[in-house]
Amino acid sequence: MFYKKIKNFLLILISLSIICGTSFAVDKNVVNEEDLLQNVQIAKSKNKKEKALKKLFYYYANIKRWDDVIAVSDDLLKYKLTKKEKYTVYYNLARAYMNNKKFESSVEAAQEAEYLYPKKIDVKMLMGDIYMDNSLYELAASKFKNVLELDDKHVTASINLGNIYKLQENYGQALEYYEKAMSLRKNLAPEVYINAAISYKEAGKTDEAIKILKNLKVQNKKSSLLLADIYKRKKKFTSAKDVLRSYVYGKDLDLEIYCNLAEIYIFSKDYGNAKKLLMYYKDKSNNKNIEAIDFLLAEVYYETGKHKKAIKIMNNILKYTTSDYIKDMVKRTLKVRKYKNN
């Protein structure tokens, strides 16, 4: 059935980023940038200027003014800092370069910090984040595993390892770390449970996936779509419909929700409700030419024996779509339909 192709238009976005920070002690007597800059300028001795620069560096690191963090660190590193102070500078410098998308510089700064304190967890977590941001998953995994060697109960490291193995489609390994994180802490971010459910689903453990999704305290679009898809694959169409019904026929028109629910109606041969749903979307939408909706509507007409209407819709898609991929798909679909009708 050609409506399956709309999956190319349905996207699920996953993101989880936790970055730790390290800084100098806060000076409660100085609270604004103007005072801090003035203290640097009027400092008459080397010691006073060093102290003023440290406070300015902390200020910029705290408010995440990354360009200024980098600029001040260049001056600050010229002084004879303590080991702890050097670590603080290099750690925050690595954060600054990472946020400025300067991969090599961020790694170099983080390595300097790690060299000073090889057993510091926060810098290893930061390095893992840097590698993850640059899709260097094996290096990232190595850092997060280093963290677990130092602290076997580190929840974030476990979650990040789960995320890495999920991205690599190694769902069994991903589940090992998601399960570890879930055993260590309750009330994790919903995204963690959703990613664990995806991994259970892809590993063929759909009952576990359903259990996690049903137990989410707050259901959202992503978890609902995933749960509905699992029910659909298990041919539990009534349950699948129930999950998504609350999202439709309201003020919000969500294309992904409407298409997925229409798919479920079509799979369950409930063509009347499928047509009603799709026509409602077209009626309420400002854009009447939507490929995904029209694909599904054409399928409804075809499955109910109204072949001419289905073909008319498909030909109309050819007229308005700007996608060469969709044009090719429509042409191939029409050829298949023509062959089957002869």
HELIX and SHEET records of a PDB file:
HELIX    1   1 PHE A    2  PHE A    9  5                                   8    
HELIX    2   2 GLU A   33  ILE A   42  1                                  10    
HELIX    3   3 LYS A   46  ILE A   63  1                                  18    
HELIX    4   4 TRP A   66  LEU A   76  1                                  11    
HELIX    5   5 LYS A   83  ASN A   99  1                                  17    
HELIX    6   6 PHE A  103  LEU A  116  1                                  14    
HELIX    7   7 ILE A  121  ASP A  133  1                                  13    
HELIX    8   8 TYR A  137  LEU A  150  1                                  14    
HELIX    9   9 VAL A  155  LEU A  167  1                                  13    
HELIX   10  10 TYR A  171  LEU A  184  1                                  14    
HELIX   11  11 PRO A  190  GLU A  202  1                                  13    
HELIX   12  12 THR A  206  LYS A  214  1                                   9    
HELIX   13  13 LYS A  221  ARG A  233  1                                  13    
HELIX   14  14 PHE A  237  ARG A  245  1                                   9    
HELIX   15  15 LEU A  255  PHE A  267  1                                  13    
HELIX   16  16 TYR A  271  LYS A  284  1                                  14    
HELIX   17  17 GLU A  291  GLU A  303  1                                  13    
HELIX   18  18 HIS A  307  TYR A  320  1                                  14    
HELIX   19  19 ASP A  324  ASN A  341  1                                  18    
END                                                                             
